[in-house]
Amino acid sequence: MKKNSPRKKNVSKKRNTSKKNSYPEANYITETGAIKKTRKKRYTKKKKNKVDFKEYLRKKAKAAWDARDVIIFAAVMLGFLASLHFMTSYNPGNESAICTVTSVEIVEHEDPYWTSGEFETEECGIIRSSKSPDGIPIRKYLQNFETGKKYRAYKSFDTRNDEFDFSVLRFEEIKE
């Protein structure tokens, strides 16, 4: 604007300055309209290096989401290896006992489809079996046992550490 402009005469300098930008009179030069430079430091709030827990979880979740293909692949491989182990080793510790069968009894339960067998043996006490191998019906499987013969009894997983009165998965006849 020009020096002799009519607008400049009517407008005071205070009205042109906003409240936010107003400065104390000591910092204002009236002749030139300039602001004095002062050496006062303005204090600003410094950012702390504190990590927010929610931010930390978000970063970890994002990293896990980005690596989901690798995680899924690793889980599938572990599952495959575990299934190979359990399929190839029928009884991992080869937990078995050699027993002489003295009597075989068919036990019927309230459910007509569930039948089990109890074997009295000299060395192992009473052995229970509720499954037959190779899909043979359990009644036919239990009728094939001969008293006085020795059989290798493969213990079930939950009773593999018991020496007497355990349950078995299958029997093998021992030929002498």
DAPEJO-V153803 format. One record per helix or strand of 2 or more residues. SS is the DSSP state (~ for helix, > for strand). FROM is the first residue (numbers start at 1). TO is the last residue. If there is no record, write none. Layout:
SS/FROM/TO ; SS/FROM/TO
//
This chain:
~/6/10 ; ~/13/16 ; ~/25/27 ; ~/53/66 ; ~/68/88 ; >/96/108 ; >/115/121 ; >/125/129 ; ~/133/135 ; ~/138/143 ; >/150/155 ; ~/157/159 ; >/167/173
//
